[in-house]
Structure formats: structure tokens, C-alpha cells
Amino acid sequence: MQLRNRAAYGFLAPYLMIFAAFWIWPIISSFVMSFQNTRVNPWVFSFGANWGRLFNDPAFYNALKNTMIILTVQVPVMITLATVMAVLLNSPLLRARGLFRFAFFAPIVVGEVAYAAVFRLMFNLDFGVINKLLNSVGIASVSWFADAPAAMALLIIAVTWRWAGYNAILILAGLQSIPGDVYEAATLDRVGKARQFIYITLPLLKPIILFCVILSIIGSMQLFTEPMLITNRGGPGGGTETLGLFLYRQGFTSLNFGYASAIAYTMAALAVLISLLNLWIGRDEK
């Protein structure tokens, strides 16, 4: 038995070494770095240089506010839209369901730079198709990149477009795992489709919807690509700067790695706390 265990650990050793070198050590190192002043050479321990600054930095609170706006607006809208899409994709009346499923999932496959460029063209003030459509119904053109609320709306639209289909496929898998005899019994009891959806489908989908919500919360806390590429580094005037972009700016523009590490651990703690809150809210009552 001992020889067999040694052989097993021998096969696991390369993976464990790589995991320790590229995951465990960076996590520990960055945590230690968050308590160091990295703006001096050599680095010295200084709690106030990073953590003390964090809770008194207006730029941090601006990024936190923008991230919370996206989280509280975009995530519920996206999950609701994904649930509706999943129900429609699961309908036996829908023809070419495989094609539609691929079409809804396709945005996640598109390169981030390509889709960001397309959104910048679509929402251009002068020749963008979105403003042309607004003008056709008598609405004045919107300066999507110069007005902070409009830029935030654009960011929410872009993230929803990219990830709604992905979540819809996950929820669709949950829909298809619900036994058909549950609906047959409800139909025999003359329960309407709407009541079946509210009292059967949604409760049985709660675990997968909760899973999608938690994934979306983690993704929102890390949001970087869209504000970086679509709204031009969180513009206008920091109106769409997220925590992920703020971390990048501190770490790789200002080269303040200690402060960036403190921001990263704050983001991780917030994601864990919000996810635990959602798990508590969505827990099953005994």
C-alpha cells in the first residue's frame, strides 16, 4: 500500500510543483506585498502605505461605485434575460434549435478586441448605427463615449450581450434535467403553463440560477476588458472605471504593486462576501 501511495504522489508531484510555483507562491507573495511600500527601494513594511490609503482614496471609491452599479444592474438583467432565452431554446415548438443555441453562445467565442471594436463603431456619435436608429424614431443622438451615464449604459449592454447566451446555455442544461413527469402531473391537475413556470420550473432551477449569479458576480468584480477597450480606459473622466481597471492602472501604469495587491485582495474579499450573501438568500428552507 505504501509503495502504491508513493507512486501516486510521484505522478502528482509535477502538477503539485507547478501549482505551488504559479498559484500558491504568487498568492502568498502578493498578500505579503500588500503590506509593503513598493514605491521605495528596497521595499519596506508599511501597513498605511497601501491599506491605509485604500480606505481614504476617492479613486478607489469611484471604481467601487462603478463596479457595484454594474453588479446590481447588469447581473439581474442578464440572468433574467438568460432565463427567458433558455426557456425559449427549450421549447419543442422552436425549429433549428441547435442553430439558435450556437448563435446565442457565439458571443463568448468572439475575440474581445474584435467585439469591442464593433461596439465602438456601432455606438459612434457621428455614424454609428445605434444613433441612426434613434434618429429614425425622433430621438436625438446620444454621446455614448462623452457622457458618463451613457457610457455606463453602453458598458452594461456590451457585457450583457457577451455573457447572456453563456448563462442561457447553463440554465438550459438545468431545464433539460427537470423530469418531464413533473409537468405531466401538473398538467393532469390542470395547472397552467404560467403557474408551472413559477411554481415548478423556477424552484427547480434555483441552484443553477444561483450558480450563474455567483459566476456573474465574480466576473463583474474582475471586469476589465470592456471598460479598457470600449470606453477607453474607463472614460469619460473615470465614469466607467472598474476595480479591475483601477488595479491594472495602479499595478502596471503607476508600478505601485503593493497598492495593487491590496486592491486585488479587497476585490476577492468583496466577491466572497457577496457570493456568500447570495448563497444565504438562496438557501433552501427546511
C-alpha positions as CSV (number, residue, x, y, z in Angstrom):
1,M,0.0,0.0,0.0
2,Q,2.8,2.4,0.9
3,L,4.6,1.7,-2.4
4,R,1.3,2.4,-4.3
5,N,0.9,5.7,-2.4
6,R,4.4,6.7,-3.3
7,A,3.8,6.0,-6.9
8,A,0.6,8.1,-6.9
9,Y,2.3,11.0,-5.2
10,G,5.2,10.7,-7.7
11,F,2.8,11.1,-10.6
12,L,1.1,14.0,-8.8
13,A,4.4,15.7,-8.0
14,P,4.9,17.6,-11.3
15,Y,1.4,19.1,-11.1
16,L,1.8,20.0,-7.4
17,M,5.2,21.7,-8.1
18,I,3.7,23.7,-10.9
19,F,0.6,24.6,-8.8
20,A,2.8,25.7,-5.9
21,A,5.1,27.7,-8.1
22,F,2.5,29.5,-10.2
23,W,-0.5,29.6,-7.8
24,I,0.3,29.2,-4.1
25,W,3.5,31.2,-4.1
26,P,2.1,34.2,-6.1
27,I,-0.9,34.3,-3.7
28,I,1.3,34.4,-0.6
29,S,3.8,36.8,-2.2
30,S,1.1,39.3,-3.3
31,F,-0.5,39.1,0.2
32,V,2.8,40.0,1.8
33,M,3.4,42.7,-0.9
34,S,0.1,44.3,0.1
35,F,1.7,45.3,3.5
36,Q,4.9,46.7,1.9
37,N,5.7,50.1,0.5
38,T,6.7,49.3,-3.1
39,R,7.4,52.9,-4.1
40,V,10.8,52.9,-2.3
41,N,13.9,50.7,-2.9
42,P,14.3,48.4,-1.1
43,W,10.6,47.7,-0.3
44,V,9.8,48.2,3.4
45,F,6.9,47.1,5.6
46,S,4.3,49.8,5.9
47,F,0.6,49.0,6.6
48,G,-0.6,52.5,6.0
49,A,1.1,52.8,2.6
50,N,-1.5,50.5,1.0
51,W,-4.3,49.5,3.3
52,G,-4.4,52.9,5.0
53,R,-4.5,54.6,1.6
54,L,-7.2,52.2,0.3
55,F,-9.9,53.4,2.6
56,N,-9.2,57.1,2.0
57,D,-8.7,57.0,-1.8
58,P,-11.5,58.8,-3.7
59,A,-10.4,57.0,-6.9
60,F,-10.9,53.6,-5.2
61,Y,-14.4,54.5,-4.1
62,N,-15.2,55.7,-7.6
63,A,-14.1,52.4,-9.0
64,L,-16.0,50.5,-6.3
65,K,-19.2,52.6,-7.0
66,N,-18.9,51.9,-10.8
67,T,-18.4,48.2,-10.1
68,M,-21.4,48.0,-7.8
69,I,-23.6,49.8,-10.3
70,I,-22.7,47.2,-13.0
71,L,-23.2,44.3,-10.5
72,T,-26.6,45.5,-9.2
73,V,-28.0,46.5,-12.6
74,Q,-26.3,44.3,-15.2
75,V,-26.3,40.9,-13.4
76,P,-30.1,40.8,-12.6
77,V,-30.9,42.0,-16.1
78,M,-28.6,39.4,-17.7
79,I,-29.8,36.5,-15.6
80,T,-33.4,37.3,-16.3
81,L,-32.7,37.6,-20.0
82,A,-30.7,34.3,-19.9
83,T,-33.6,32.5,-18.2
84,V,-36.1,33.7,-20.8
85,M,-33.7,32.7,-23.6
86,A,-33.2,29.2,-22.0
87,V,-36.9,28.7,-21.8
88,L,-37.4,29.7,-25.5
89,L,-34.5,27.5,-26.6
90,N,-36.0,24.5,-24.7
91,S,-39.4,24.9,-26.4
92,P,-40.4,22.0,-28.6
93,L,-42.0,24.5,-31.0
94,L,-38.7,26.1,-31.9
95,R,-37.2,24.8,-35.1
96,A,-33.4,24.6,-35.7
97,R,-32.8,24.7,-32.0
98,G,-29.1,23.7,-32.5
99,L,-28.5,26.7,-34.7
100,F,-30.1,29.1,-32.2
101,R,-28.2,27.7,-29.3
102,F,-24.9,28.2,-31.2
103,A,-26.0,31.8,-32.2
104,F,-26.7,32.7,-28.5
105,F,-23.4,31.1,-27.4
106,A,-21.3,32.6,-30.2
107,P,-20.6,36.0,-28.5
108,I,-18.4,34.3,-25.9
109,V,-16.3,32.8,-28.7
110,V,-15.7,36.2,-30.4
111,G,-12.4,37.8,-29.6
112,E,-12.6,40.6,-27.1
113,V,-10.7,43.1,-29.2
114,A,-12.9,42.4,-32.2
115,Y,-16.2,42.8,-30.4
116,A,-15.0,45.9,-28.6
117,A,-14.1,47.5,-31.9
118,V,-17.6,46.6,-33.3
119,F,-19.3,48.2,-30.3
120,R,-17.3,51.3,-30.7
121,L,-18.3,51.6,-34.3
122,M,-22.0,50.8,-33.6
123,F,-22.3,53.4,-30.9
124,N,-20.2,56.1,-32.6
125,L,-21.8,59.6,-32.2
126,D,-21.5,60.6,-35.9
127,F,-22.0,57.4,-38.0
128,G,-23.0,54.7,-35.5
129,V,-25.9,52.5,-36.4
130,I,-27.5,52.9,-32.9
131,N,-27.7,56.7,-33.2
132,K,-29.1,56.3,-36.7
133,L,-31.9,54.0,-35.3
134,L,-32.6,56.5,-32.5
135,N,-32.8,59.4,-35.0
136,S,-35.2,57.4,-37.2
137,V,-37.7,57.4,-34.3
138,G,-37.2,61.0,-33.4
139,I,-34.7,60.6,-30.6
140,A,-31.6,62.8,-30.6
141,S,-28.2,61.2,-30.9
142,V,-26.5,60.1,-27.7
143,S,-22.9,60.8,-27.0
144,W,-22.1,57.3,-25.7
145,F,-18.4,57.9,-25.0
146,A,-18.5,61.5,-23.7
147,D,-21.4,61.2,-21.2
148,A,-20.7,59.1,-18.1
149,P,-24.2,57.6,-17.6
150,A,-24.5,56.8,-21.3
151,A,-21.0,55.2,-21.2
152,M,-22.1,53.1,-18.2
153,A,-25.2,52.0,-20.1
154,L,-23.1,51.1,-23.1
155,L,-20.8,49.0,-20.8
156,I,-23.8,47.2,-19.3
157,I,-25.2,46.5,-22.8
158,A,-21.9,45.1,-24.0
159,V,-21.3,42.8,-21.1
160,T,-24.9,41.6,-21.2
161,W,-24.6,40.8,-25.0
162,R,-21.4,38.9,-24.4
163,W,-22.4,36.8,-21.4
164,A,-26.2,36.3,-21.6
165,G,-26.0,33.5,-24.1
166,Y,-23.4,31.7,-22.0
167,N,-25.6,31.8,-18.9
168,A,-28.6,30.8,-21.0
169,I,-26.8,27.6,-22.1
170,L,-26.1,26.7,-18.4
171,I,-29.7,27.4,-17.4
172,L,-30.9,25.4,-20.5
173,A,-28.9,22.4,-19.2
174,G,-30.7,22.8,-15.9
175,L,-34.1,22.9,-17.7
176,Q,-33.4,19.7,-19.5
177,S,-32.5,17.9,-16.3
178,I,-36.0,18.5,-14.9
179,P,-38.1,15.3,-15.2
180,G,-40.9,15.5,-17.6
181,D,-43.3,13.6,-15.4
182,V,-43.4,16.6,-13.1
183,Y,-45.0,18.7,-15.8
184,E,-47.3,15.8,-16.8
185,A,-48.6,15.6,-13.3
186,A,-49.1,19.3,-13.1
187,T,-51.0,19.2,-16.5
188,L,-53.2,16.5,-15.2
189,D,-54.0,18.6,-12.2
190,R,-54.9,21.4,-14.7
191,V,-52.1,23.7,-13.7
192,G,-51.5,26.4,-16.4
193,K,-48.1,26.9,-18.1
194,A,-47.5,30.2,-16.3
195,R,-48.1,28.6,-12.9
196,Q,-46.0,25.6,-13.8
197,F,-43.1,28.0,-14.7
198,I,-43.5,30.0,-11.4
199,Y,-44.1,27.1,-9.0
200,I,-42.2,24.2,-10.7
201,T,-39.6,25.5,-13.2
202,L,-38.1,28.4,-11.2
203,P,-37.8,26.5,-7.9
204,L,-36.1,23.5,-9.6
205,L,-33.8,25.9,-11.5
206,K,-32.8,27.9,-8.3
207,P,-29.4,26.0,-7.8
208,I,-28.3,26.6,-11.4
209,I,-29.5,30.2,-11.4
210,L,-27.7,30.8,-8.2
211,F,-24.6,29.3,-9.7
212,C,-24.9,31.7,-12.7
213,V,-25.4,34.6,-10.3
214,I,-22.2,33.8,-8.4
215,L,-20.2,33.4,-11.6
216,S,-21.5,36.7,-12.8
217,I,-20.7,38.4,-9.5
218,I,-17.1,37.2,-9.7
219,G,-16.9,38.3,-13.3
220,S,-18.3,41.7,-12.5
221,M,-15.7,42.2,-9.8
222,Q,-13.0,41.4,-12.3
223,L,-14.4,43.4,-15.2
224,F,-11.5,44.8,-17.2
225,T,-11.7,44.3,-20.9
226,E,-14.9,46.3,-21.7
227,P,-14.0,49.5,-19.8
228,M,-10.5,49.2,-21.1
229,L,-11.3,48.8,-24.8
230,I,-14.9,50.1,-25.3
231,T,-15.0,53.1,-23.1
232,N,-11.3,53.9,-23.5
233,R,-9.7,53.1,-20.1
234,G,-12.8,53.8,-18.0
235,G,-13.7,57.1,-19.5
236,P,-15.1,59.6,-19.6
237,G,-13.3,61.0,-16.6
238,G,-13.3,57.7,-14.7
239,G,-17.1,57.4,-15.2
240,T,-16.8,53.7,-16.1
241,E,-13.5,52.8,-14.3
242,T,-14.0,49.4,-12.5
243,L,-12.0,47.8,-9.8
244,G,-10.2,45.6,-12.3
245,L,-9.2,48.6,-14.4
246,F,-8.2,50.5,-11.3
247,L,-6.0,47.6,-10.2
248,Y,-4.3,47.5,-13.6
249,R,-3.7,51.2,-13.6
250,Q,-2.1,51.1,-10.1
251,G,0.0,48.0,-10.8
252,F,1.1,48.4,-14.4
253,T,0.9,52.1,-15.1
254,S,1.9,53.6,-11.7
255,L,4.0,50.4,-10.9
256,N,2.6,50.5,-7.3
257,F,2.5,46.8,-6.9
258,G,1.8,46.9,-3.1
259,Y,-1.3,49.0,-3.6
260,A,-2.4,46.9,-6.5
261,S,-2.1,43.8,-4.3
262,A,-4.3,45.4,-1.6
263,I,-6.9,46.3,-4.2
264,A,-6.8,42.7,-5.5
265,Y,-7.4,41.2,-2.1
266,T,-10.2,43.7,-1.4
267,M,-11.9,42.6,-4.7
268,A,-11.5,39.0,-3.7
269,A,-13.0,39.6,-0.2
270,L,-15.9,41.6,-1.7
271,A,-16.6,38.8,-4.3
272,V,-16.6,36.2,-1.5
273,L,-18.9,38.2,0.8
274,I,-21.4,39.0,-1.9
275,S,-21.4,35.4,-3.1
276,L,-22.0,34.1,0.4
277,L,-24.8,36.6,0.8
278,N,-26.4,35.2,-2.3
279,L,-26.0,31.7,-1.1
280,W,-27.6,32.6,2.2
281,I,-30.5,34.3,0.5
282,G,-31.0,31.4,-1.9
283,R,-30.6,28.7,0.7
284,D,-33.4,26.0,0.9
285,E,-35.7,26.4,3.9
286,K,-36.0,23.2,5.9
